[in-house]
Amino acid sequence: MPTRRFFRFLSLVSCLLSLVLILSACTHSRFFGQKEEQITLEYWGLWESPTVMTVLINDYKATHPNINISYKKRAREQYRETLEAQIQTGKGPDIFRFHNTWTPMLKEELAPAPASIIPSSDFKKDFYSVANSDLKIAGKVVGVPLGLDGLALYYNEDIFKAAGITKPPATWTEFAQTAAKLTVRDTAGNIRTAGAAIGTASNVDHFSDIAAVMIMQNGGELKSPTDKQSIDAVDYYTKFAKGQNRVWDETMPASTVAFAGGNLAMYFGPSWRAIEFKNANPLLKFKTVPIPQLEGGKVTWASYWAEGVSTGSAHQQEAWKFLKYLSSEEVLVKFYSEAAKSPGRFFGEPYPRVTMAAKLATDPIVGAYISQAPFARSFPMATRTFDNGLNDQIIKAYEDAINSIGKGTATKSALETVAKNITSIINRYNASPQ
């Protein structure tokens, strides 16, 4: 006969089995191996290679095993149009890259970041003020930058040394004087070595960026440049390519080509041009400094790319969590390091976070851009965005104006035409820039 102790043992086993069954019914997904929902986020980029991005994505997946991120580097031509069309048909990416000046055109495609993930107040504190202006709609964050670029003044060290000039210009008055001293002509008066690439439109790369920041510095209005400040700024811009004392003209090659070839003393451009110069001419000696300012003023140019989340994404929360990770200090440092490993590229991105400025303050290339970041401003006149829309059309309006001024049209008249054209362009896209 079984003992009483044996019956007690059987009863205990029975209770334990019942408890296990109850726990299994309630918590089987956590304790018995049922996987979390697998989520795939499609990410469209433009410039960074899959090799660079895969490193960062794999790091994220290590702590978020249910999140799969498919990164695709897209072609730049007609990118915006393709992006918008895809999102509107429900087939677009969850995450995508866009230019800071595209925000007005993409307001229907950009999903705001949940305040629980990226609070607006934190964004304002962590990133430069220009990003806070460019990347918000109705006070909500709609994009995060991974870098902050714009304009710096490149100068050829050998040309400066040959002319006995030891200090690059810091003001526009100094710039005009320095450009004149650096310009070398042949016996017929033709420019052999240009002092600076400025004054024309067709052969000055980034002419629209340069003209725009000069108008801004002078207190002009880019949307309607009919005020005296705008007229004076454009007059000043075009004078560098006029008369016997010109430092640049239409006979010169494209400014990027001229600088890379050692035939141009001063050039305005974004940080990534340094990569092109080094690759085109490894012997070229150059440095960058902040762009000239009016006496007592501080206004510079911003042109950069940001990451956003599609309104058509079924996983907006997960997408924004990834972008929060991607734009964190630690990951940006790794991003910079990995990007610099790419063939032909010797640096990554100028950091977009205010707290990271000290990390790049002494960098020979991006240090100039970072030092200007606190007082950077923007407008849809940034070159090479390939948007075929607001930017390209506004730039074309200014290009036509500068070309007509070069042929004798009064500056005021040319800019009145610009103002009319910009109003029409903005209305066409229902996208007024800030």
C-alpha positions as CSV (number, residue, x, y, z in Angstrom):
1,M,0.0,0.0,0.0
2,P,1.3,3.5,-0.9
3,T,2.2,5.6,2.1
4,R,0.6,8.9,3.0
5,R,3.9,10.6,2.1
6,F,3.8,9.2,-1.4
7,F,0.3,10.5,-2.0
8,R,1.5,14.0,-0.8
9,F,4.3,13.8,-3.3
10,L,1.9,13.0,-6.2
11,S,-0.3,15.9,-5.1
12,L,2.6,18.3,-5.2
13,V,3.7,17.1,-8.7
14,S,0.2,17.6,-9.9
15,C,0.0,21.2,-8.5
16,L,3.4,22.0,-10.1
17,L,2.2,20.7,-13.5
18,S,-0.9,22.8,-13.3
19,L,1.1,25.8,-12.4
20,V,3.4,25.3,-15.4
21,L,0.4,25.0,-17.7
22,I,-1.2,28.2,-16.3
23,L,2.1,30.1,-16.8
24,S,2.5,28.7,-20.2
25,A,-0.9,29.8,-21.3
26,C,-0.2,33.3,-19.9
27,T,3.4,33.9,-20.8
28,H,4.3,31.4,-23.5
29,S,5.6,34.2,-25.8
30,R,8.2,35.3,-23.3
31,F,9.3,32.0,-21.7
32,F,8.9,29.4,-24.4
33,G,10.5,30.8,-27.4
34,Q,7.9,32.5,-29.4
35,K,9.7,35.2,-31.4
36,E,8.8,38.9,-31.4
37,E,7.2,40.2,-34.6
38,Q,9.9,40.6,-37.3
39,I,9.8,44.0,-38.8
40,T,11.6,45.1,-41.9
41,L,12.3,48.8,-42.6
42,E,13.3,49.9,-46.0
43,Y,15.8,52.7,-46.0
44,W,16.7,54.9,-49.0
45,G,20.0,56.7,-48.9
46,L,21.9,58.7,-51.5
47,W,25.6,59.1,-50.7
48,E,26.8,56.5,-48.2
49,S,27.7,53.1,-49.5
50,P,25.9,50.0,-48.2
51,T,29.3,48.9,-46.7
52,V,29.3,51.9,-44.4
53,M,25.6,51.8,-43.4
54,T,25.6,48.0,-42.9
55,V,28.1,48.4,-40.0
56,L,25.8,50.7,-38.2
57,I,22.7,48.7,-39.0
58,N,24.2,45.5,-37.7
59,D,25.1,47.2,-34.5
60,Y,21.5,48.2,-34.1
61,K,20.2,44.8,-34.9
62,A,22.4,43.3,-32.2
63,T,20.2,45.0,-29.6
64,H,17.0,44.9,-31.7
65,P,16.9,41.4,-33.2
66,N,13.4,41.8,-34.5
67,I,14.2,44.9,-36.6
68,N,15.6,44.3,-40.1
69,I,16.8,47.3,-42.0
70,S,17.2,47.0,-45.8
71,Y,19.4,49.9,-46.9
72,K,19.4,50.9,-50.6
73,K,21.6,53.6,-52.1
74,R,19.5,55.3,-54.7
75,A,20.5,57.2,-57.9
76,R,20.4,61.0,-57.3
77,E,18.7,61.9,-60.6
78,Q,15.0,62.3,-60.2
79,Y,15.3,60.9,-56.7
80,R,12.8,63.3,-55.1
81,E,10.1,62.7,-57.8
82,T,10.5,58.9,-57.5
83,L,10.4,59.2,-53.7
84,E,7.2,61.2,-53.7
85,A,5.5,59.0,-56.3
86,Q,6.4,55.8,-54.4
87,I,5.2,57.1,-51.0
88,Q,1.9,58.4,-52.5
89,T,1.2,54.9,-54.0
90,G,2.1,53.2,-50.7
91,K,5.2,51.5,-52.1
92,G,7.9,53.8,-50.8
93,P,10.6,53.4,-48.1
94,D,10.0,53.7,-44.4
95,I,13.1,55.8,-43.9
96,F,14.6,58.1,-46.6
97,R,17.2,60.9,-47.1
98,F,16.1,64.3,-48.1
99,H,17.7,67.8,-48.5
100,N,17.1,70.3,-45.7
101,T,15.5,72.7,-48.3
102,W,13.0,70.0,-49.5
103,T,10.9,70.2,-46.3
104,P,8.2,72.5,-47.9
105,M,7.9,70.1,-50.9
106,L,7.7,67.0,-48.8
107,K,5.3,68.1,-46.1
108,E,2.8,65.5,-47.1
109,E,5.4,62.7,-47.1
110,L,7.2,63.5,-43.8
111,A,5.9,61.8,-40.7
112,P,6.5,63.7,-37.4
113,A,8.7,62.1,-34.8
114,P,6.7,61.0,-31.7
115,A,7.5,63.3,-28.8
116,S,8.2,60.3,-26.7
117,I,11.1,59.4,-29.0
118,I,12.5,62.8,-30.1
119,P,11.0,65.6,-28.1
120,S,11.1,69.0,-29.9
121,S,12.8,70.6,-27.0
122,D,15.6,68.1,-27.0
123,F,16.1,68.5,-30.7
124,K,16.3,72.3,-30.3
125,K,18.9,71.9,-27.6
126,D,21.0,69.2,-29.3
127,F,21.2,70.4,-32.9
128,Y,22.2,73.7,-34.5
129,S,19.5,76.3,-34.9
130,V,19.3,76.0,-38.7
131,A,18.3,72.4,-38.3
132,N,15.6,73.4,-35.8
133,S,14.2,75.9,-38.4
134,D,14.6,73.6,-41.5
135,L,13.4,70.2,-40.1
136,K,10.2,71.0,-38.3
137,I,6.6,71.3,-39.5
138,A,4.1,72.9,-37.1
139,G,6.6,72.6,-34.3
140,K,7.2,68.9,-34.8
141,V,10.5,67.3,-35.8
142,V,10.3,65.7,-39.3
143,G,14.0,64.9,-39.9
144,V,17.3,64.4,-38.2
145,P,20.6,65.5,-39.8
146,L,23.7,63.2,-39.8
147,G,25.9,66.1,-41.0
148,L,25.8,69.8,-41.4
149,D,27.5,71.3,-44.5
150,G,27.4,74.6,-46.4
151,L,30.1,77.0,-47.7
152,A,33.7,77.6,-46.7
153,L,36.4,79.5,-48.5
154,Y,39.1,77.3,-50.0
155,Y,42.4,78.9,-50.8
156,N,45.4,77.7,-52.7
157,E,48.4,77.8,-50.4
158,D,51.0,78.0,-53.2
159,I,49.3,80.9,-55.0
160,F,49.0,82.8,-51.7
161,K,52.7,82.1,-50.8
162,A,53.8,83.3,-54.3
163,A,51.9,86.6,-53.8
164,G,53.3,87.1,-50.3
165,I,49.9,86.9,-48.7
166,T,50.0,85.0,-45.4
167,K,46.4,85.5,-44.2
168,P,43.2,84.6,-46.0
169,P,40.5,87.3,-46.0
170,A,37.9,87.5,-43.2
171,T,35.8,90.3,-44.5
172,W,34.4,91.1,-48.0
173,T,36.6,94.2,-48.1
174,E,39.7,92.1,-47.5
175,F,38.4,89.5,-49.9
176,A,38.1,92.1,-52.8
177,Q,41.6,93.4,-52.1
178,T,43.1,89.9,-51.8
179,A,41.4,88.7,-55.0
180,A,42.8,91.6,-56.9
181,K,46.3,91.0,-55.7
182,L,46.1,87.3,-56.6
183,T,44.8,87.7,-60.1
184,V,47.5,87.2,-62.8
185,R,47.0,88.3,-66.4
186,D,48.9,87.7,-69.6
187,T,50.2,90.6,-71.8
188,A,46.8,90.8,-73.6
189,G,45.0,91.3,-70.3
190,N,43.5,87.8,-70.2
191,I,43.2,86.1,-66.8
192,R,45.8,83.3,-66.4
193,T,45.4,82.8,-62.6
194,A,42.0,84.0,-61.2
195,G,41.9,85.6,-57.8
196,A,38.5,84.2,-57.0
197,A,35.6,82.4,-58.7
198,I,32.8,84.9,-58.2
199,G,30.7,87.2,-60.3
200,T,29.2,85.0,-63.0
201,A,26.7,82.2,-62.9
202,S,27.4,79.7,-65.7
203,N,31.0,78.8,-64.6
204,V,30.9,79.4,-60.9
205,D,29.9,76.2,-59.1
206,H,27.7,77.0,-56.1
207,F,27.1,80.5,-57.5
208,S,23.6,80.4,-56.0
209,D,24.8,79.5,-52.6
210,I,27.4,82.4,-52.7
211,A,24.9,85.0,-54.0
212,A,22.3,83.9,-51.5
213,V,24.5,84.2,-48.4
214,M,25.7,87.6,-49.6
215,I,22.1,88.8,-49.8
216,M,21.4,87.3,-46.4
217,Q,24.5,89.0,-44.9
218,N,23.4,92.3,-46.2
219,G,19.8,91.9,-44.8
220,G,18.1,91.3,-48.1
221,E,15.0,89.2,-48.9
222,L,15.7,86.1,-51.0
223,K,12.0,85.4,-51.8
224,S,11.5,88.9,-53.1
225,P,14.9,90.5,-53.7
226,T,13.7,93.9,-54.8
227,D,14.9,95.8,-51.7
228,K,18.0,97.9,-51.7
229,Q,20.0,95.4,-49.6
230,S,19.4,92.6,-52.1
231,I,20.2,94.9,-55.1
232,D,23.4,96.1,-53.4
233,A,24.5,92.5,-52.6
234,V,24.0,91.3,-56.2
235,D,25.7,94.4,-57.5
236,Y,28.7,93.5,-55.3
237,Y,28.6,89.9,-56.4
238,T,28.6,90.7,-60.2
239,K,31.3,93.4,-60.0
240,F,34.0,90.8,-59.5
241,A,33.5,89.7,-63.1
242,K,33.4,93.2,-64.7
243,G,35.9,95.7,-66.1
244,Q,39.6,95.6,-66.5
245,N,40.1,94.9,-62.8
246,R,37.9,91.8,-62.8
247,V,39.2,88.7,-61.0
248,W,37.0,86.2,-62.9
249,D,35.1,86.1,-66.1
250,E,33.1,83.9,-68.5
251,T,36.3,82.8,-70.3
252,M,37.4,80.8,-67.3
253,P,36.6,77.1,-67.0
254,A,34.2,75.8,-64.3
255,S,35.5,77.0,-61.0
256,T,35.9,73.5,-59.5
257,V,38.1,72.5,-62.5
258,A,40.1,75.7,-62.2
259,F,40.8,75.2,-58.5
260,A,41.7,71.6,-58.9
261,G,44.1,72.6,-61.7
262,G,45.9,75.2,-59.6
263,N,44.6,78.2,-61.7
264,L,42.3,79.7,-59.1
265,A,43.3,81.2,-55.7
266,M,40.0,81.3,-53.9
267,Y,36.9,79.0,-54.2
268,F,33.7,78.8,-52.3
269,G,32.3,75.3,-51.8
270,P,31.0,72.6,-49.4
271,S,33.2,70.1,-47.5
272,W,32.8,67.2,-49.9
273,R,34.6,69.2,-52.6
274,A,37.8,68.7,-50.7
275,I,37.5,65.0,-51.5
276,E,37.2,65.8,-55.2
277,F,40.2,68.1,-55.2
278,K,42.4,65.6,-53.4
279,N,41.4,62.8,-55.8
280,A,41.8,65.0,-58.9
281,N,45.1,66.5,-57.8
282,P,46.9,64.9,-54.9
283,L,49.7,67.6,-55.1
284,L,47.2,70.5,-54.6
285,K,47.9,72.3,-51.4
286,F,44.8,74.0,-50.0
287,K,43.1,74.9,-46.8
288,T,39.6,76.1,-45.8
289,V,38.5,79.0,-43.7
290,P,35.1,80.5,-42.8
291,I,33.5,82.6,-45.6
292,P,34.0,86.4,-45.5
293,Q,31.6,88.5,-43.5
294,L,30.4,92.1,-43.5
295,E,32.1,94.1,-40.8
296,G,30.4,93.2,-37.5
297,G,28.2,90.5,-39.0
298,K,27.8,86.8,-38.7
299,V,25.7,84.9,-41.3
300,T,26.8,81.9,-43.2
301,W,25.2,79.2,-45.4
302,A,23.8,75.8,-44.6
303,S,23.2,73.0,-47.2
304,Y,22.9,69.5,-45.8
305,W,20.9,66.2,-45.9
306,A,18.6,64.7,-43.3
307,E,16.8,61.4,-42.6
308,G,13.0,61.3,-42.4
309,V,10.2,58.8,-41.9
310,S,7.5,58.3,-44.5
311,T,3.8,59.0,-43.7
312,G,3.1,55.8,-45.6
313,S,5.2,53.6,-43.3
314,A,3.4,51.0,-41.2
315,H,6.2,51.1,-38.6
316,Q,6.8,54.8,-37.9
317,Q,7.6,54.2,-34.2
318,E,10.3,51.7,-35.1
319,A,11.7,53.8,-37.9
320,W,12.0,56.9,-35.6
321,K,13.7,54.8,-32.9
322,F,16.3,53.7,-35.4
323,L,16.9,57.4,-36.5
324,K,17.3,58.4,-32.8
325,Y,20.0,55.8,-32.6
326,L,21.6,56.8,-35.9
327,S,21.8,60.4,-34.9
328,S,23.3,59.8,-31.4
329,E,26.8,61.0,-30.6
330,E,28.3,57.6,-30.3
331,V,26.9,56.4,-33.6
332,L,27.8,59.6,-35.4
333,V,31.4,59.2,-34.4
334,K,31.4,55.6,-35.8
335,F,29.6,56.8,-38.9
336,Y,32.3,59.5,-39.4
337,S,35.0,56.8,-38.9
338,E,33.5,54.3,-41.3
339,A,32.7,56.9,-44.0
340,A,36.4,58.0,-43.9
341,K,37.4,54.4,-44.8
342,S,35.6,54.6,-48.2
343,P,38.0,54.7,-51.2
344,G,39.1,58.2,-52.1
345,R,37.4,59.7,-49.0
346,F,39.6,61.0,-46.1
347,F,36.9,62.3,-43.8
348,G,33.3,61.6,-42.9
349,E,30.7,64.2,-42.1
350,P,30.8,67.5,-40.2
351,Y,28.8,66.6,-37.0
352,P,25.4,68.2,-36.7
353,R,25.2,68.2,-32.9
354,V,26.2,71.3,-30.9
355,T,27.9,69.2,-28.2
356,M,30.2,67.6,-30.8
357,A,31.8,70.8,-32.1
358,A,35.0,70.4,-30.1
359,K,35.7,67.1,-31.7
360,L,36.2,68.8,-35.1
361,A,37.3,72.3,-34.1
362,T,40.9,71.7,-35.3
363,D,40.1,69.5,-38.4
364,P,41.8,71.1,-41.4
365,I,38.8,70.7,-43.6
366,V,35.6,70.6,-41.6
367,G,36.7,72.8,-38.8
368,A,35.8,75.9,-40.8
369,Y,32.3,74.5,-41.4
370,I,31.7,73.7,-37.7
371,S,32.9,77.1,-36.5
372,Q,30.2,78.7,-38.7
373,A,27.4,76.3,-37.8
374,P,25.9,78.3,-35.0
375,F,25.0,81.2,-37.3
376,A,24.1,79.3,-40.4
377,R,20.9,79.9,-42.5
378,S,19.4,78.3,-45.5
379,F,17.1,78.8,-48.5
380,P,16.1,76.7,-51.5
381,M,19.1,77.8,-53.5
382,A,21.5,75.0,-52.7
383,T,23.1,73.4,-55.7
384,R,23.4,69.8,-56.6
385,T,20.2,68.7,-54.8
386,F,18.8,67.3,-58.1
387,D,15.3,68.1,-57.0
388,N,13.9,69.3,-60.4
389,G,11.5,71.4,-58.4
390,L,11.6,74.3,-56.0
391,N,15.4,74.5,-55.7
392,D,16.3,74.1,-59.4
393,Q,13.7,76.6,-60.5
394,I,14.6,79.3,-58.0
395,I,18.3,78.8,-58.9
396,K,17.4,79.2,-62.6
397,A,15.6,82.4,-61.8
398,Y,18.7,83.9,-60.2
399,E,21.0,82.5,-62.9
400,D,19.0,84.2,-65.6
401,A,19.2,87.5,-63.6
402,I,22.9,87.4,-63.1
403,N,23.5,86.5,-66.8
404,S,21.3,89.4,-67.8
405,I,23.1,91.8,-65.5
406,G,26.4,90.6,-67.1
407,K,24.9,91.7,-70.5
408,G,23.9,95.1,-69.3
409,T,20.5,94.8,-67.7
410,A,20.0,97.0,-64.6
411,T,20.2,95.0,-61.4
412,K,16.9,96.3,-60.0
413,S,15.1,95.3,-63.2
414,A,16.6,91.8,-63.2
415,L,15.8,91.2,-59.6
416,E,12.2,92.4,-60.0
417,T,11.9,89.6,-62.6
418,V,13.4,87.1,-60.1
419,A,10.8,88.2,-57.5
420,K,7.9,87.5,-59.9
421,N,9.3,84.2,-60.9
422,I,9.8,83.0,-57.3
423,T,6.3,83.9,-56.4
424,S,5.1,81.8,-59.3
425,I,7.4,78.9,-58.4
426,I,6.3,78.9,-54.7
427,N,2.6,78.9,-55.7
428,R,3.2,76.1,-58.2
429,Y,4.5,73.8,-55.4
430,N,2.4,75.3,-52.6
431,A,5.6,75.3,-50.7
432,S,6.8,78.6,-49.2
433,P,10.3,78.3,-47.8
434,Q,11.0,79.7,-44.4
